[in-house]
Amino acid sequence: MSKLIALVATAVLVDGVRTVIQPGEPLPELSAHDERELLQAGAAENPADTAALAKEDARAKAAADAEFEATRQQVQQAQESTAPAKAAKAPARK
């Protein structure tokens, strides 16, 4: 079982006593079903999972940024290659 952190005030039974766990505090050991339900409801989070998702999101953003930049450069190069050449200025007459 992983260690969950409460995101909202959560009432649980600890040694037969109803206890309210405040947001930000670790939850006691729970059954797999209780963990799954709290996670799905958004009432708890697993810090390890959250960190892994943030790392994955950062990697995906970096890849998307690199792809965007490469595509942008290709478009700029295509526009430059098809743009009419600038006419050379004729020498000024005296």
BELJOUR-V645396 format. One record per residue. N is the residue number from 1. PHI is phi in radians with two decimals (NA if undefined). OMEGA is omega in whole degrees, 0 to 359 (NA if undefined). NEAR is the number of other ideal C-beta (glycine too) atoms within 10 Angstrom. Layout:
N/PHI/OMEGA/NEAR
N/PHI/OMEGA/NEAR
This chain:
1/NA/180/9
2/-1.65/182/9
3/-1.53/180/11
4/-1.76/176/23
5/-1.99/179/15
6/-1.24/175/19
7/-1.76/176/15
8/-2.37/176/12
9/-1.05/187/11
10/-2.21/178/20
11/-1.56/178/8
12/-2.36/175/16
13/-1.67/177/10
14/-2.11/183/11
15/0.94/177/6
16/1.39/181/5
17/-1.96/179/7
18/-1.22/182/8
19/-2.23/177/11
20/-1.75/178/10
21/-1.64/182/20
22/-1.41/179/9
23/-0.96/180/12
24/1.62/180/8
25/-1.59/178/12
26/-1.25/177/11
27/-1.50/176/18
28/-1.22/178/13
29/-1.02/181/11
30/-2.16/175/17
31/-1.23/180/9
32/-1.03/179/8
33/-1.09/180/8
34/-1.09/178/16
35/-1.03/182/17
36/-1.03/182/11
37/-1.16/178/13
38/-1.13/178/21
39/-1.14/181/16
40/-1.15/180/9
41/-1.38/182/11
42/1.36/181/9
43/-1.59/180/17
44/-2.60/176/22
45/-2.45/175/15
46/-1.75/183/16
47/-0.98/180/12
48/-1.16/178/10
49/-1.15/180/12
50/-1.10/179/11
51/-1.15/180/10
52/-1.13/178/11
53/-1.15/178/12
54/-1.11/179/10
55/-1.15/179/10
56/-1.13/178/10
57/-1.10/179/10
58/-1.11/178/10
59/-1.12/180/10
60/-1.14/178/10
61/-1.13/179/10
62/-1.09/179/10
63/-1.15/179/10
64/-1.15/178/10
65/-1.11/179/10
66/-1.14/179/10
67/-1.12/179/10
68/-1.08/181/10
69/-1.10/179/10
70/-1.11/179/10
71/-1.15/179/10
72/-1.09/179/10
73/-1.15/178/10
74/-1.10/180/10
75/-1.14/179/10
76/-1.09/179/10
77/-1.14/179/10
78/-1.14/179/10
79/-1.15/180/9
80/-1.15/183/8
81/-1.31/181/7
82/-1.80/180/7
83/-1.30/178/8
84/-1.12/180/5
85/-1.21/179/5
86/-1.27/182/6
87/-1.24/179/6
88/-1.29/181/6
89/-1.28/177/6
90/-1.31/180/6
91/-1.12/181/6
92/-1.25/178/5
93/-1.51/179/4
94/-1.73/NA/3
